[in-house]
Amino acid sequence: MEDYTFERLWYELSQGYQIQYTYMNNRYLLSKVTNNCYSQELLTQKEKNPHAKFSMLTLKRVKELFPYMEDIEYKVRYINLKCKKEKLYEGCNWTR
């Protein structure tokens, strides 16, 4: 994990990945909404450590949090795509 840089995190968010990480014993889901706007969703709730369930962050704040993120995992954001059957053998033409 030492090779994981902020630039890589930023690139993966820009490519549509969602990042799960631990910060202060809480698990969060981070995803990009628009340019310089990121959503942070609380995945675990500690009774004695209340935090906002959902918040919006700027890139500057994400960069400030990065050194303290632990157990970073990423996943592909779910996009509902269907493949046209007639194009299946010619190379799939993906549509929404």
N, C-alpha and C positions, 0 to 999 in steps of 0.2 A: 504494500500500500504506500510505501515511501515514494514510489515513482508517480503516484497519482497527483497531478498538479491542478491548480485552479483553472488553467487554460483548458485542460482536458474536460473538467467538469462543465465549464462554460460552453465548450463545443458540443458536448453531449446534450446539454439542455437546449442548445440552439437547433440540434438535429431532431428534437422531439422526445428525447428520453426523459423519464421521470427518475429522480434520484431519491432513494430512501437512505436516511442516515440517523445516527443517534447523537443527540446533543443534550447535555445535562440530564442524562438518564431517561430521556424521552425520545421516542422514535417519530420521525417526521418524513413527509413526502414533499419533495420540492419539484416544481415543474414551471416551465416558462409559459407566460400568458401572452405577452407582447414584448416589444422592444423595451428593455430596462424595467420590466415588470414580471415578478415571479410570485407564484403562490406557494405558501407553506402550510401544509395540513398536518395536524397532530394525529398520529396513528395510535399512540398509547397514552393513557391518562393515569397519572399518579395522583392518588388522593391528597397527599400532603404537598404536592408540588404543582399547583394549578397553573396552566398556561392557556393562551388563546387557542381554540380548536382550529382556527383558520386565520391566516394573515397574509398580507401582500407585502413583498419586499422589493427593494431596488437591487440592482447589480452590486452597488457599493456595499449594501448590507450582507448580501450573499458572500461577497469577498471577505468581509470581516468575520463571518461565521466559519468560513472554510477551514482555518487551522484547528478549530475545535470540534469538527465533525469526526465521528467515529463510525466504524462498521458501514462504510459507504457501499451501497448497492445501487444498480441502475436497472431499469426495465423499460421496455418499449411501451409507449402510450397506446392504448387500445383505439384502433381506427376501424370503423366498420367498412370493409372493402369487399366487393364481390367481383369475381372473375367471370367474364362473359364466356359461355361454353363454346361458342363458335370460334373463339380465338385461342382456345386452350392449347392447340398443337402448334400454332404459329407464334407463340410467345404471348403470354397472358396480357391482356389489356385491362388494367385495373381501373375500376370506376367506383365512385361513392354511391 
